[in-house]
Amino acid sequence: MSERDFFRQQGATTSFSKSGDGKDGKFSAGVLRNQGTGASGQGTVLSVRFKAVAAGAAEVRLSGAQSIGLGAVAPAPALPAPFAVQIH
């Protein structure tokens, strides 16, 4: 898992954290933009690389996301639908 460019817009510095080893199929990540302006628009927040351990069906889903706004409560972002993966 690695941080991508969305929160680094206009040369902003960020703090990226991650936890979990993925052995239970779960992990978490966080990105904090270290300046007083927010990021907006479209971009990639993080990338995740998976390693198959066996053949079969699997599902990948984002189970939660939380936005923290600048001086105001930010609405929760919409979560994408899960997607199915078939390993041969």
C-alpha positions in Angstrom: 0.0 0.0 0.0 1.3 3.4 -0.9 0.2 7.0 -0.8 -0.6 8.7 -4.1 -0.9 12.3 -5.2 -4.4 13.6 -4.3 -3.5 15.2 -0.9 -0.1 16.5 -2.2 -1.7 19.0 -4.6 0.1 22.3 -5.0 3.2 20.8 -3.3 1.6 20.2 0.1 3.3 17.9 2.6 1.4 15.0 4.1 1.5 12.4 6.8 0.6 8.9 5.7 0.0 6.0 8.1 -1.1 2.4 7.6 -1.7 -0.5 9.9 -2.5 -4.2 9.6 -0.5 -6.9 7.8 -3.4 -8.0 5.6 -3.3 -11.6 6.9 -6.9 -11.3 8.2 -7.9 -9.6 5.0 -8.1 -6.1 6.5 -5.9 -3.1 6.8 -6.4 0.6 7.4 -4.7 3.8 6.1 -4.8 7.5 6.9 -3.6 10.6 5.1 -3.3 14.0 6.7 -2.6 17.1 4.6 -0.1 19.2 6.7 -1.3 22.7 5.8 -4.2 24.9 6.3 -5.8 24.4 2.9 -7.8 21.5 1.7 -7.5 19.3 -1.4 -10.2 19.3 -4.0 -11.0 17.8 -7.3 -10.2 14.3 -8.5 -7.1 12.1 -7.9 -5.8 9.0 -6.3 -5.5 8.8 -2.5 -3.7 5.5 -2.2 -2.9 2.3 -4.1 -3.1 -1.2 -2.8 -1.4 -4.2 -4.2 -2.8 -7.7 -3.5 -1.0 -11.0 -3.6 -3.2 -14.1 -4.2 -2.6 -17.0 -1.8 -5.0 -19.4 -3.3 -7.3 -19.8 -6.3 -11.0 -18.9 -5.9 -13.4 -16.0 -5.6 -12.8 -13.0 -3.4 -14.4 -9.6 -2.9 -12.6 -6.3 -2.4 -14.5 -3.5 -0.6 -13.9 -0.2 1.1 -15.7 -0.6 4.5 -15.4 3.0 5.6 -14.0 6.4 5.0 -14.0 9.6 7.1 -13.3 13.2 5.9 -12.1 15.9 8.2 -12.9 19.4 7.0 -11.3 22.7 7.6 -13.4 24.4 10.2 -16.6 22.6 9.2 -18.0 19.1 9.5 -17.3 17.4 6.2 -19.9 15.0 4.9 -19.0 11.3 4.8 -17.8 10.4 1.3 -19.8 7.9 -0.8 -18.2 4.4 -0.8 -17.7 2.6 -4.0 -19.5 -0.7 -4.6 -17.5 -3.9 -3.8 -16.0 -5.7 -6.7 -15.5 -9.4 -7.3 -12.2 -11.0 -8.1 -11.7 -14.5 -9.5 -8.2 -16.0 -9.0 -7.4 -18.9 -11.4 
